[in-house]
Amino acid sequence: MLAMRKIIKRENIKGLDIPEEMGEYVEIIILPVEATTEVEEEYFEIITEDGKDIRVPNWTEEEWNYAVLSSLLNSKEDNEDWEDIFESR
């Protein structure tokens, strides 16, 4: 399989919001998309060190915060009053 790999300054990458926490330089890996592969912009894929393929929703930070807060508020095992803590009433 043809692939490209390059280390580049984070600030020189246009069109992607790369967090400053990732450092001054980032590694970019480009792989071709197979003709049979459906391109889904709703998810991105992470491959772990042990080769496990994980699909992660491509949500905005606001959507992630809402999902996390909702899961905390809906937890039956949690004794905290998260609505009061996050002032979400």
C-alpha positions as a Markdown table, in Angstrom:
| # | Residue | x | y | z |
|---|---|---|---|---|
| 1 | Met | 0.0 | 0.0 | 0.0 |
| 2 | Leu | 1.2 | 3.4 | -0.9 |
| 3 | Ala | 1.5 | 5.8 | 2.1 |
| 4 | Met | 3.2 | 9.1 | 2.9 |
| 5 | Arg | 4.5 | 10.2 | 6.3 |
| 6 | Lys | 5.9 | 13.6 | 7.3 |
| 7 | Ile | 6.7 | 15.6 | 10.4 |
| 8 | Ile | 5.5 | 19.2 | 10.0 |
| 9 | Lys | 5.0 | 22.3 | 12.1 |
| 10 | Arg | 1.4 | 22.3 | 13.5 |
| 11 | Glu | 0.9 | 25.9 | 12.4 |
| 12 | Asn | 1.6 | 25.1 | 8.8 |
| 13 | Ile | -1.3 | 22.7 | 8.5 |
| 14 | Lys | -4.4 | 24.5 | 7.1 |
| 15 | Gly | -7.9 | 23.2 | 7.3 |
| 16 | Leu | -7.4 | 21.1 | 10.5 |
| 17 | Asp | -7.8 | 22.4 | 14.0 |
| 18 | Ile | -4.8 | 20.8 | 15.7 |
| 19 | Pro | -4.7 | 21.5 | 19.5 |
| 20 | Glu | -1.6 | 23.4 | 20.8 |
| 21 | Glu | -1.2 | 20.6 | 23.4 |
| 22 | Met | 0.0 | 18.3 | 20.6 |
| 23 | Gly | 3.2 | 20.4 | 20.4 |
| 24 | Glu | 5.0 | 22.5 | 17.8 |
| 25 | Tyr | 5.4 | 19.6 | 15.4 |
| 26 | Val | 3.0 | 16.8 | 14.5 |
| 27 | Glu | 3.3 | 13.7 | 12.3 |
| 28 | Ile | 1.0 | 13.4 | 9.3 |
| 29 | Ile | 0.3 | 10.1 | 7.7 |
| 30 | Ile | -1.5 | 10.0 | 4.4 |
| 31 | Leu | -3.1 | 6.8 | 3.1 |
| 32 | Pro | -5.2 | 6.3 | 0.0 |
| 33 | Val | -8.9 | 5.6 | 0.3 |
| 34 | Glu | -9.9 | 2.3 | -1.4 |
| 35 | Ala | -12.6 | 2.6 | -4.0 |
| 36 | Thr | -14.9 | 0.4 | -1.9 |
| 37 | Thr | -14.5 | 2.5 | 1.2 |
| 38 | Glu | -17.4 | 4.8 | 2.1 |
| 39 | Val | -16.2 | 8.2 | 3.3 |
| 40 | Glu | -18.0 | 9.1 | 6.5 |
| 41 | Glu | -17.3 | 12.5 | 7.9 |
| 42 | Glu | -19.4 | 11.8 | 11.0 |
| 43 | Tyr | -16.6 | 9.6 | 12.4 |
| 44 | Phe | -12.8 | 9.3 | 12.4 |
| 45 | Glu | -10.8 | 6.2 | 13.1 |
| 46 | Ile | -8.1 | 5.6 | 15.6 |
| 47 | Ile | -5.9 | 2.5 | 15.5 |
| 48 | Thr | -4.4 | 1.6 | 18.8 |
| 49 | Glu | -0.9 | 0.2 | 19.4 |
| 50 | Asp | -2.3 | -3.3 | 19.5 |
| 51 | Gly | -4.0 | -2.8 | 16.1 |
| 52 | Lys | -7.6 | -2.3 | 17.4 |
| 53 | Asp | -9.6 | -0.1 | 15.1 |
| 54 | Ile | -11.9 | 2.4 | 17.0 |
| 55 | Arg | -14.5 | 4.7 | 15.3 |
| 56 | Val | -15.0 | 7.9 | 17.2 |
| 57 | Pro | -17.7 | 10.4 | 16.5 |
| 58 | Asn | -16.4 | 13.6 | 14.8 |
| 59 | Trp | -18.3 | 15.9 | 17.2 |
| 60 | Thr | -17.6 | 19.5 | 18.1 |
| 61 | Glu | -16.3 | 20.2 | 21.6 |
| 62 | Glu | -19.7 | 21.4 | 22.5 |
| 63 | Glu | -21.3 | 18.1 | 21.4 |
| 64 | Trp | -18.7 | 16.1 | 23.4 |
| 65 | Asn | -19.3 | 18.3 | 26.5 |
| 66 | Tyr | -23.1 | 17.7 | 26.2 |
| 67 | Ala | -22.7 | 14.0 | 25.8 |
| 68 | Val | -20.4 | 13.7 | 28.8 |
| 69 | Leu | -22.6 | 15.9 | 31.0 |
| 70 | Ser | -25.7 | 13.9 | 29.9 |
| 71 | Ser | -24.0 | 10.6 | 30.8 |
| 72 | Leu | -23.1 | 12.0 | 34.2 |
| 73 | Leu | -26.6 | 13.3 | 34.8 |
| 74 | Asn | -28.2 | 9.9 | 33.8 |
| 75 | Ser | -25.9 | 7.7 | 35.9 |
| 76 | Lys | -28.0 | 5.8 | 38.5 |
| 77 | Glu | -24.9 | 4.8 | 40.5 |
| 78 | Asp | -23.7 | 8.4 | 41.1 |
| 79 | Asn | -24.6 | 10.2 | 44.3 |
| 80 | Glu | -23.4 | 13.6 | 43.1 |
| 81 | Asp | -25.9 | 16.3 | 42.2 |
| 82 | Trp | -24.3 | 17.2 | 38.8 |
| 83 | Glu | -27.2 | 19.4 | 37.8 |
| 84 | Asp | -26.4 | 21.6 | 40.8 |
| 85 | Ile | -22.6 | 21.4 | 40.3 |
| 86 | Phe | -22.8 | 22.4 | 36.6 |
| 87 | Glu | -25.8 | 24.7 | 37.1 |
| 88 | Ser | -27.8 | 23.0 | 34.4 |
| 89 | Arg | -31.2 | 23.3 | 36.0 |
